[in-house]
Amino acid sequence: MFQNKFWKLLFAFISISFFARAQKDTSLFYIKKDGRYVSAKDSADIIRTIYKSADDEKLYVVHDRYANGENKMIAQASNKDGSKLQGLCMEFFENGKKKSDEFYKDDVLLGPVTAYYPNGKFYMSGNFADKIMLVNQYRDSVGNVLATDGNGEALEYDDAFTEITARGNIQASLKQGKWLYFNHNKLWYALTFDKGLARSGVGYDSIGKEHPFYNIEEPAYFNDRSEDIASFIKRKTKYPVDAKKANIRGSVHISFIIEKNGALSHVKVIDGLGYGTEEEAIRVLSLTANSWMPAIQYGLPVRREYNLPVNFGLATTFSSFKPL
């Protein structure tokens, strides 16, 4: 772990470098918490400033601030919009306390990681290698040691550290045994790990009933033993007379939702051709209303939206079925 003095000096250097940049080299962005860019500063949750690095002309410094003026992130990136992080990335809580120190290579976490609680106390440290987090230490919010030298108890939190989202044990720096996962402080699912790999899981419904699973998520599927959705769409689709006369060729893209109970809903055209093709695509899809099994996530049915393109005047009348 790097010494605190190093981070303080580096932070001071980056801050001084920021104020030394000429205005013409600076780009300013206003961002909402959900990542959307907005045009007005008053409606932004995050103010992002990007300017050329004083040390490396191939890099840009990315400086995010909260609406209250406190630092949110100070990092470097290899592109002008700041989306491809490179090197040290320092993040902060809205109260000004340090949140984490991380290192990136081509926008991939790689190297040492140190994280802190909103009260400034040490939370955890570890190292990213081959996209795997090898944890060395965990402590609770008052400083009690939970895990050391890669062994012991572990806690995971939401981004704001207001709720525990997972708890379990680590062994040799990797998750081991049964881990419990929570959603708004309610038990959501459990995963059983072996040397960091999830081997099986159990989801919990609203009354606490267990639902075993082996795949974290499975998509909705067309539940017809006689044919798949591709064959069904191809067999049922009719080339509208007006479209045929006008030699209309292409795909009508339909979006729809498969509800938790398997019901088909919110069918709509997102990209059409006209000449009756859109109405025909909706008609055919509507014929599948009672033939779907819902998507499954953590052993429980979930609501999912999908996109289905239906072809007209082409070699086939169906090309693919995929989630949006």
N, C-alpha and C positions, 0 to 999 in steps of 0.2 A: 504493500500500500504506500502511496506517495505521502510525503510529509505535508502537513497543513501549510507550512511556510511556502512551499512550492506553489500550491493552489492560490494562495493570497497574492503572491508576486505575479503569477500568470494572469489572474483576474484584473489586477491593477494595470498590467501592461495592455491587456485587451481594451480596458475602459479608456485609457489614455489614447490608444490608437484610434478608437472610435471618434473621439472628439477632435482628433487632428485631421480627420478626413475632409476633403473639400466637398461642398454641397453637391457639386455636379456629379460626383461619383456615388451618390447615395440614392437608393431606391426605398420607398416607403410603402408599406402595405397595411391594410386594416383587416383583421381576421376575427371571426366569431369562434366560440369555443368548439363548435362542431366542424371547424376547418373551412367554412365558407368565407370567401373574400367579400368585403363590402366596401362601398365607396366613401362612407362618412366615418370620421374618427369617433364621433359621439356614439355610434351604434356598434363599435368594435369592442371586443373583449381583450384582444391582443394587438399590439402595435409592433410591426416587424420592420426593422431597418436593416438593409443589406448594403455593404460597401466592400470595395477591394481590400484584400489583406495587405498590410504594410510590409509583411515579411515574405509573402509568396504571391506573385502576380497571377498565378493560376487558381488561387483560392479567394473566396469571399467570406467575410465575417457576417454571421447572422445573429442579430441582437433582437430578441423578443422581449417586450415589456407588457406587464399587465396594465389595465386601464388606470390603476392607482399609481402607476409610475415605477413600481418595483420590477426588478429583473425577473423574467420568466425563463429565458434561455440565452446563453452565449455560446456560439459554436462556429465552426467553419464548414464551408460547403464548396464543392467543385463546380457548381452551376449558379447562374445568376439569380434564380428564383429561390435558392436556399434549400431545395428539397433533397439534395444529395450530400449528406453530411460526410465530413472527412476530418479525422483527428479528434481532439478533445471536445466534448459537449458537456457544458455545465448547466444544470437545471435548478430552478428555485421555486419555492412555494410562494403564494401570494403575500405572505407575511414577511417576505424577504429572506427567510432562512434557506440555506442550501438544501436542495432535494437530492441531487445525485451528480456524480462525475462518471462519465462514460467515454469510451473511445470507439470511433467508427472508421471503417475502411470501405469506401465506395458505398456508403449508406448501410453497411452491415455492422452490427455490434461485434467488436473484436478487441479483446484485451481486458484490463482490469475495470471493475465496476464497484463503486462505493455509493451507498444510499443512506439517507437520513430521515428521521421523523420530523414533522412540522415544528416540534419544540426544539429542534437542533441536535437531539440525541442521535447517536449512531444507530442505524437500523441493520444493515447487512453489507457484506463485501463478498466479491467473488471474481470470476474470470470467464469471459466468453471465448469459446474455442470451437470452431466448426459448428456454429449456431447452437451450441449447447452451453447452458449456464452452469458452471461449476462453483457452488457456493462454499465459502470458507467459514463465515460467521453470521449469526443472527443474534439480535438482542431485542428485548421488549422496549417499550417507550420510556421506561424509567432507568434503563441501563442494565437490567439483569441479563446475564448470558443465557441464551437458549441453545445455541449450537456453536461449536468451535472446532477448528481443524477439520471441517467438513462433516461433522457428526453431531446429531442432536435434534431438537425440535425446531420447526420452521413455521413462520406466519407470513401470509401474503395479504396485501391490502388493496383497496380500490385506489384510484389515482390521487384522490385527495386525502387518503389515510383516515377516512371517517368510519370505514367498516372493514372487518376482517373478511376476506373473500375465500381464503383457503388456509388449512392447517394440516400439518402432518410431520413426518420425520425425514431427515436426510442421512444418508450413509455414504461415506467416501465421496462427499460433495454432490450426490445425486439423490433425487426423490426415491424413497423406499417404503414399501408397505402401503397401507391404506391412507389416502388423503381425502379430507372432507372439503367440499366446496359449497359456498353460501351465496345466496342472492338476497340482498336486503335483510341480512341476519337470519335468514331461514335456510335450512339445509336443502340444497339443490340436487347435488349428486356426489358420488364418491368414485374415486379411481384407485386401483391397486397397481402400484409400480414395482418394477424389478430393475434395479440399476438405472433408474431414470426413464425407463420405458413403461408406458401405461399398457397393462396386459388385459384388464377387464374393468367394467364399471357398473354402477347401479344408480339409476335415477330415482328420485322420490317425488311422488305426486302430492297434491294438496292435503291429503289425509295421511301422508307418511308411508304409503304403500311402495314397496320396492319394485323397480322395473330394470332387470339386468340388461346390459348391452355390451357389445364388443366393438362397435363403430360409433364414434362420437356423433356423427350425423349421417343420416341416410336420406336421400331425396324422395319426394313423393313419386309414386309410380302408377301407371295405368293397369288396373287390376282386371285383366281379361285373359283367361287361360287360352282362348282360341287364337288371339293375335296380339301383337304389340301395338303401341300407339302409332308408330310409323305406318304400319300396314292398314290400320283403321282409317287414318286420315287419308291415305292414298285411295282406299276403296270407296270412301264416302264423299270425297270432294268432287264437285261437278264444275266443269269449266263454263262460266256464265256466257250466254249467247252474245251479249254486247261486248264482252271482253274478247271473245273469239273473233268477232267481226272486226274489231279495232286492232287485232293482233297484239293484244296486251300480254306481255310476258314479264315475269318477275315474281317477287315474294311479298305476301302480306304478313306483317309481323304482328302477332297477337300476344298481349300480356294477360295473365290471369292469376288468380290466387287459389291455392288448395288450402282450405281451412283445416283446423285441427281434427274435425270429424270427417274429413275427406270430401266435403262439399266443394263444388266449383263456384267461384264468385269473381266479381269485378273483371269480367271479360271485356277487353277493349282493344281497339286497333291502335298501334303505336307507329306503324308505317304502312301505308296502303297504296293501292294501285287504281282504285276507282272501278267503274264499269261493272259493278256488282260483285267484284272479287272480295271486298271487305265483308259484305253481308254473308257471302258464302263461307268464308273462313270462320266467322262467328257462328254460323249455323252448324257447321260440322263440329266445331269444338264443343258447342252446347250439347251435342249428342252424347258426350262423354260424362255428363254431369253426375251420374251415379256409379262411375267406374274407377274412382281414384282412391288410393290409400295415402294418407298424409305423410309428410316428411317426419322423421324421427330425430330428435336431438337429445342426447343424454338419456335415452330410453323412453322419452315422452313425446307424444305428437306435438308438432309445432306448425304454425301458419307460415306458408312460404309463397313467394311470387315467382312466376316462371314466364319465359318468353318462348313462343312457338312460331316459327316461320312456315307458312303454307305457300307452296309454289304453284304458279299458274302458267300454262303454256311452255313448261320446261319438261325435262326428261322424267322427273318425278314430281309428285305434289307435296312432298314433305322432305325436309332436310335435317332438322334437329330439334331437340327438346332440352332446354337448359334453364337453370335458375337465373334470375336477373341479378 
